[in-house]
Amino acid sequence: MTDADAAIDRFLTKADDAYGEYEAGYADADATLRRLERHIEELREARANE
């Protein structure tokens, strides 16, 4: 598995967690979007560092 593959796997796991917490009522929409934005930025950084 490459670093990019690992970064994608981490992103998908974190995104699923964020959506799950939103759907369960543990987070509001704004908090979920901020969390996803952070995870997207981490994914972009991982790709840029390849």
Distance bins in CASP14 RR format, pairs under 12 A and 6 or more apart:
PFRMAT RR
TARGET T0000
AUTHOR 0000-0000-0000
RMODE 2
METHOD distances of the structure
MODEL  1
1 7 0 0 0 0 0 1 0 0 0 0 0
1 8 0 0 0 0 1 0 0 0 0 0 0
1 9 1 0 0 1 0 0 0 0 0 0 0
1 10 0 0 0 0 0 1 0 0 0 0 0
2 8 0 0 0 0 1 0 0 0 0 0 0
2 9 0 0 0 0 0 1 0 0 0 0 0
2 46 0 0 0 0 0 1 0 0 0 0 0
2 47 0 0 0 0 0 1 0 0 0 0 0
2 49 0 0 0 0 0 1 0 0 0 0 0
2 50 1 0 0 1 0 0 0 0 0 0 0
3 9 0 0 0 0 0 1 0 0 0 0 0
3 10 0 0 0 0 0 1 0 0 0 0 0
3 43 0 0 0 0 0 1 0 0 0 0 0
3 45 0 0 0 0 0 1 0 0 0 0 0
3 46 1 0 0 1 0 0 0 0 0 0 0
3 47 0 0 0 0 1 0 0 0 0 0 0
3 48 0 0 0 0 0 1 0 0 0 0 0
3 49 1 0 0 1 0 0 0 0 0 0 0
3 50 1 0 0 1 0 0 0 0 0 0 0
4 10 0 0 0 0 0 1 0 0 0 0 0
4 11 0 0 0 0 0 1 0 0 0 0 0
4 43 0 0 0 0 1 0 0 0 0 0 0
4 44 0 0 0 0 0 1 0 0 0 0 0
4 45 0 0 0 0 0 1 0 0 0 0 0
4 46 1 0 0 1 0 0 0 0 0 0 0
4 47 1 0 0 1 0 0 0 0 0 0 0
4 48 0 0 0 0 0 1 0 0 0 0 0
4 49 0 0 0 0 1 0 0 0 0 0 0
4 50 1 0 1 0 0 0 0 0 0 0 0
5 11 0 0 0 0 0 1 0 0 0 0 0
5 12 0 0 0 0 0 1 0 0 0 0 0
5 43 0 0 0 0 0 1 0 0 0 0 0
5 46 0 0 0 0 0 1 0 0 0 0 0
5 47 0 0 0 0 0 1 0 0 0 0 0
5 50 0 0 0 0 0 1 0 0 0 0 0
6 12 0 0 0 0 0 1 0 0 0 0 0
6 13 0 0 0 0 0 1 0 0 0 0 0
6 42 0 0 0 0 0 1 0 0 0 0 0
6 43 0 0 0 0 0 1 0 0 0 0 0
6 46 1 0 0 1 0 0 0 0 0 0 0
6 47 0 0 0 0 0 1 0 0 0 0 0
6 49 0 0 0 0 0 1 0 0 0 0 0
6 50 0 0 0 0 0 1 0 0 0 0 0
7 13 0 0 0 0 0 1 0 0 0 0 0
7 14 0 0 0 0 0 1 0 0 0 0 0
7 39 0 0 0 0 0 1 0 0 0 0 0
7 40 0 0 0 0 0 1 0 0 0 0 0
7 41 0 0 0 0 0 1 0 0 0 0 0
7 42 1 0 0 1 0 0 0 0 0 0 0
7 43 1 0 1 0 0 0 0 0 0 0 0
7 44 0 0 0 0 1 0 0 0 0 0 0
7 45 0 0 0 0 1 0 0 0 0 0 0
7 46 1 1 0 0 0 0 0 0 0 0 0
7 47 1 0 0 1 0 0 0 0 0 0 0
7 48 0 0 0 0 0 1 0 0 0 0 0
7 49 0 0 0 0 1 0 0 0 0 0 0
7 50 0 0 0 0 1 0 0 0 0 0 0
8 14 0 0 0 0 0 1 0 0 0 0 0
8 15 0 0 0 0 0 1 0 0 0 0 0
8 39 0 0 0 0 0 1 0 0 0 0 0
8 40 0 0 0 0 0 1 0 0 0 0 0
8 42 0 0 0 0 0 1 0 0 0 0 0
8 43 1 0 0 1 0 0 0 0 0 0 0
8 44 0 0 0 0 0 1 0 0 0 0 0
8 46 0 0 0 0 1 0 0 0 0 0 0
8 47 0 0 0 0 1 0 0 0 0 0 0
8 50 0 0 0 0 0 1 0 0 0 0 0
9 15 0 0 0 0 0 1 0 0 0 0 0
9 16 0 0 0 0 0 1 0 0 0 0 0
9 39 0 0 0 0 0 1 0 0 0 0 0
9 43 0 0 0 0 0 1 0 0 0 0 0
9 46 0 0 0 0 0 1 0 0 0 0 0
10 16 0 0 0 0 0 1 0 0 0 0 0
10 17 0 0 0 0 0 1 0 0 0 0 0
10 38 0 0 0 0 0 1 0 0 0 0 0
10 39 0 0 0 0 1 0 0 0 0 0 0
10 40 0 0 0 0 0 1 0 0 0 0 0
10 42 1 0 0 1 0 0 0 0 0 0 0
10 43 1 0 0 1 0 0 0 0 0 0 0
10 45 0 0 0 0 0 1 0 0 0 0 0
10 46 0 0 0 0 1 0 0 0 0 0 0
11 17 0 0 0 0 0 1 0 0 0 0 0
11 18 0 0 0 0 0 1 0 0 0 0 0
11 35 0 0 0 0 0 1 0 0 0 0 0
11 36 0 0 0 0 1 0 0 0 0 0 0
11 37 0 0 0 0 0 1 0 0 0 0 0
11 38 0 0 0 0 0 1 0 0 0 0 0
11 39 1 0 1 0 0 0 0 0 0 0 0
11 40 1 0 0 1 0 0 0 0 0 0 0
11 41 0 0 0 0 0 1 0 0 0 0 0
11 42 1 0 0 1 0 0 0 0 0 0 0
11 43 1 0 1 0 0 0 0 0 0 0 0
11 44 0 0 0 0 1 0 0 0 0 0 0
11 45 0 0 0 0 0 1 0 0 0 0 0
11 46 0 0 0 0 1 0 0 0 0 0 0
11 47 0 0 0 0 0 1 0 0 0 0 0
12 18 0 0 0 0 0 1 0 0 0 0 0
12 19 0 0 0 0 0 1 0 0 0 0 0
12 36 0 0 0 0 0 1 0 0 0 0 0
12 39 0 0 0 0 1 0 0 0 0 0 0
12 40 0 0 0 0 0 1 0 0 0 0 0
12 42 0 0 0 0 0 1 0 0 0 0 0
12 43 0 0 0 0 1 0 0 0 0 0 0
13 19 0 0 0 0 0 1 0 0 0 0 0
13 20 0 0 0 0 0 1 0 0 0 0 0
13 39 0 0 0 0 1 0 0 0 0 0 0
13 42 0 0 0 0 0 1 0 0 0 0 0
13 43 0 0 0 0 0 1 0 0 0 0 0
14 20 0 0 0 0 0 1 0 0 0 0 0
14 21 0 0 0 0 0 1 0 0 0 0 0
14 32 0 0 0 0 0 1 0 0 0 0 0
14 35 1 0 0 1 0 0 0 0 0 0 0
14 36 0 0 0 0 1 0 0 0 0 0 0
14 37 0 0 0 0 0 1 0 0 0 0 0
14 38 0 0 0 0 1 0 0 0 0 0 0
14 39 1 0 1 0 0 0 0 0 0 0 0
14 40 0 0 0 0 1 0 0 0 0 0 0
14 41 0 0 0 0 0 1 0 0 0 0 0
14 42 0 0 0 0 1 0 0 0 0 0 0
14 43 0 0 0 0 1 0 0 0 0 0 0
15 21 0 0 0 0 0 1 0 0 0 0 0
15 22 0 0 0 0 0 1 0 0 0 0 0
15 32 0 0 0 0 1 0 0 0 0 0 0
15 33 0 0 0 0 0 1 0 0 0 0 0
15 35 0 0 0 0 1 0 0 0 0 0 0
15 36 1 0 0 1 0 0 0 0 0 0 0
15 37 0 0 0 0 0 1 0 0 0 0 0
15 38 0 0 0 0 0 1 0 0 0 0 0
15 39 1 0 1 0 0 0 0 0 0 0 0
15 40 0 0 0 0 1 0 0 0 0 0 0
15 42 0 0 0 0 0 1 0 0 0 0 0
15 43 0 0 0 0 1 0 0 0 0 0 0
16 22 0 0 0 0 0 1 0 0 0 0 0
16 23 0 0 0 0 0 1 0 0 0 0 0
16 32 0 0 0 0 0 1 0 0 0 0 0
16 35 0 0 0 0 0 1 0 0 0 0 0
16 36 0 0 0 0 0 1 0 0 0 0 0
16 39 0 0 0 0 0 1 0 0 0 0 0
17 23 0 0 0 0 0 1 0 0 0 0 0
17 24 0 0 0 0 0 1 0 0 0 0 0
17 26 0 0 0 0 0 1 0 0 0 0 0
17 27 0 0 0 0 0 1 0 0 0 0 0
17 32 0 0 0 0 0 1 0 0 0 0 0
17 35 0 0 0 0 1 0 0 0 0 0 0
17 36 0 0 0 0 0 1 0 0 0 0 0
17 39 0 0 0 0 1 0 0 0 0 0 0
18 24 0 0 0 0 0 1 0 0 0 0 0
18 25 0 0 0 0 0 1 0 0 0 0 0
18 26 0 0 0 0 1 0 0 0 0 0 0
18 27 1 0 0 1 0 0 0 0 0 0 0
18 28 0 0 0 0 0 1 0 0 0 0 0
18 29 0 0 0 0 0 1 0 0 0 0 0
18 31 0 0 0 0 1 0 0 0 0 0 0
18 32 1 0 1 0 0 0 0 0 0 0 0
18 33 0 0 0 0 1 0 0 0 0 0 0
18 34 0 0 0 0 1 0 0 0 0 0 0
18 35 1 0 1 0 0 0 0 0 0 0 0
18 36 1 0 1 0 0 0 0 0 0 0 0
18 37 0 0 0 0 0 1 0 0 0 0 0
18 38 0 0 0 0 1 0 0 0 0 0 0
18 39 1 0 0 1 0 0 0 0 0 0 0
18 40 0 0 0 0 0 1 0 0 0 0 0
19 25 0 0 0 0 0 1 0 0 0 0 0
19 26 0 0 0 0 0 1 0 0 0 0 0
19 27 0 0 0 0 1 0 0 0 0 0 0
19 29 0 0 0 0 0 1 0 0 0 0 0
19 32 1 0 0 1 0 0 0 0 0 0 0
19 33 0 0 0 0 0 1 0 0 0 0 0
19 35 0 0 0 0 1 0 0 0 0 0 0
19 36 0 0 0 0 1 0 0 0 0 0 0
19 39 0 0 0 0 0 1 0 0 0 0 0
20 26 1 0 0 1 0 0 0 0 0 0 0
20 27 0 0 0 0 1 0 0 0 0 0 0
20 32 0 0 0 0 1 0 0 0 0 0 0
20 35 0 0 0 0 0 1 0 0 0 0 0
20 36 0 0 0 0 0 1 0 0 0 0 0
21 27 1 0 1 0 0 0 0 0 0 0 0
21 28 0 0 0 0 0 1 0 0 0 0 0
21 29 0 0 0 0 0 1 0 0 0 0 0
21 31 0 0 0 0 1 0 0 0 0 0 0
21 32 1 0 0 1 0 0 0 0 0 0 0
21 35 0 0 0 0 1 0 0 0 0 0 0
21 36 0 0 0 0 0 1 0 0 0 0 0
22 28 1 0 0 1 0 0 0 0 0 0 0
22 29 1 0 0 1 0 0 0 0 0 0 0
22 30 0 0 0 0 0 1 0 0 0 0 0
22 31 0 0 0 0 1 0 0 0 0 0 0
22 32 1 0 1 0 0 0 0 0 0 0 0
22 33 0 0 0 0 1 0 0 0 0 0 0
22 34 0 0 0 0 0 1 0 0 0 0 0
22 35 0 0 0 0 1 0 0 0 0 0 0
22 36 0 0 0 0 1 0 0 0 0 0 0
23 29 0 0 0 0 0 1 0 0 0 0 0
23 32 0 0 0 0 1 0 0 0 0 0 0
24 32 0 0 0 0 0 1 0 0 0 0 0
25 31 0 0 0 0 0 1 0 0 0 0 0
25 32 0 0 0 0 1 0 0 0 0 0 0
26 32 0 0 0 0 1 0 0 0 0 0 0
26 35 0 0 0 0 0 1 0 0 0 0 0
27 33 0 0 0 0 1 0 0 0 0 0 0
27 34 0 0 0 0 1 0 0 0 0 0 0
27 35 1 0 0 1 0 0 0 0 0 0 0
27 36 0 0 0 0 0 1 0 0 0 0 0
28 34 0 0 0 0 0 1 0 0 0 0 0
28 35 0 0 0 0 0 1 0 0 0 0 0
29 35 0 0 0 0 0 1 0 0 0 0 0
29 36 0 0 0 0 0 1 0 0 0 0 0
30 36 0 0 0 0 0 1 0 0 0 0 0
30 37 0 0 0 0 0 1 0 0 0 0 0
31 37 0 0 0 0 0 1 0 0 0 0 0
31 38 0 0 0 0 0 1 0 0 0 0 0
32 38 0 0 0 0 0 1 0 0 0 0 0
32 39 0 0 0 0 0 1 0 0 0 0 0
33 39 0 0 0 0 0 1 0 0 0 0 0
33 40 0 0 0 0 0 1 0 0 0 0 0
34 40 0 0 0 0 0 1 0 0 0 0 0
34 41 0 0 0 0 0 1 0 0 0 0 0
35 41 0 0 0 0 0 1 0 0 0 0 0
35 42 0 0 0 0 0 1 0 0 0 0 0
36 42 0 0 0 0 0 1 0 0 0 0 0
36 43 0 0 0 0 0 1 0 0 0 0 0
37 43 0 0 0 0 0 1 0 0 0 0 0
37 44 0 0 0 0 0 1 0 0 0 0 0
38 44 0 0 0 0 0 1 0 0 0 0 0
38 45 0 0 0 0 0 1 0 0 0 0 0
39 45 0 0 0 0 0 1 0 0 0 0 0
39 46 0 0 0 0 0 1 0 0 0 0 0
40 46 0 0 0 0 0 1 0 0 0 0 0
40 47 0 0 0 0 0 1 0 0 0 0 0
41 47 0 0 0 0 0 1 0 0 0 0 0
41 48 0 0 0 0 0 1 0 0 0 0 0
42 48 0 0 0 0 0 1 0 0 0 0 0
42 49 0 0 0 0 0 1 0 0 0 0 0
43 49 0 0 0 0 0 1 0 0 0 0 0
43 50 0 0 0 0 0 1 0 0 0 0 0
44 50 0 0 0 0 0 1 0 0 0 0 0
END
